[in-house]
Amino acid sequence: MVQYLRARGSPFKHRIVALLTQLLKDVRLFKEEGGPDLEPLRGIEKAVLQHCCKLVQARQQGGSSALPPQLLQLVELLITARTAERSMKQA
């Protein structure tokens, strides 16, 4: 699913992000030892953080203060992934 998110022009990405977020909210759903591999999300995390930094800089120069809903959804996914990662390490 992460590869689908990385592909340009793929439709319904917001639904994939929502699905991944829901799955990662309860890591007990994963029966594998150690849970899912969250490393593929690192590239998305880096891109999202860079985009957020650009938006913050634009805001400081008088730009819009609102973040796009799709960006907020990606931020939620990444926060959920970090929380899931911590939970899996503790288990």
N, C-alpha and C positions, 0 to 999 in steps of 0.2 A: 504494500500500500504506500510505503514511503517513496518507492520508485515512481509510482503514479503521481504523487504530489510533486516530484521533481520534474516531471515531463511538462514541457511547454504546451499550452493549448488544450490540455485535458479538461473536459467539462466536469462539473459536479465535485470539484476539489473540496468545497466547503463541507460536503457530506462525508467525505473520507476523513477530513480533520475531525469532524464531530464524532465519527465512529471510533477513530483511534483514541480520542480523548475519553470516551466512555469506557473503552476496553482497559485503558491504563488506570482508571480510577479505582479498580479493584484487581490488584495483581494476584489475588488468590485464585482468579479464574484460570491462570496459567499453571499447567501441571508440570511443566519442565522445571528441572532443577535450576534455580537462579532466575527464572522468568524469561521474558523476551529480550532479544538483543536490541538495545536502544541506541546503539552507536550510529545507525543510519540517520537518526534525527539530528545528529550534531551539525551536519551541513546545513540543514534547514534552520537550526538554531542560530548559526553564525549569520546566515543571510537575513533572518528576521531582526536580529540585534543591530546589524549594520543599517537596515532600513529604518528602524526605530531611532537610531542616532541621527540619521539624516533628517527625519521628521522633527526631532527635537531642535536641531540646529535651524531648520526652516521656521519653526515656531518662534524661536528667539529673535528671528529677523522679521517678525510680523506676519508669519504664515498662519494657516489654520491650526487650531489647537485640538481638533477632533481627530482621532485615529480611525481609519477605515474598519468596518466590522470584521472583514476577513483577516486583517492583521491582528485584531484583538482575539479572534478565534485561534490563530496560530500561537499567539502568546499563551493562551490558556492551555493549549496542547503541550507546549514546551514546559510550562510550570508543572503540569500534571505528570509529564514524563520524568522530570527531576524528582518529584515526590515519590513516584513509583520506584525509581532507581534507589532512592534512600530506603524505602520500605523493603525492597528485595535484599539489599545489603544487610539489613538488620535481621531478616528472617533466616 
